[in-house]
């Protein structure tokens, strides 16, 4: 289960929320979806902040401050 709160909502340009998996011990992160007109189309950005990158098969858990896709 995922828990969190909406922290920004300005359709159709931005939607941001906090995000946390309720069934595992991890810190709260922020997920932001934003859009903008670009070259006659729409560019969609996904930004994830303060997430934990996991590689359980290697036992690694590393913080990610910010990732933009």
Secondary structure, DSSP 8 states (H G I E B T S, - for coil): -EE--EEEEETTTEEEEEEEETTS----EEEEEEEEEETTEEEEEEEEEEEEEEETTTTEEEEEEEEE-
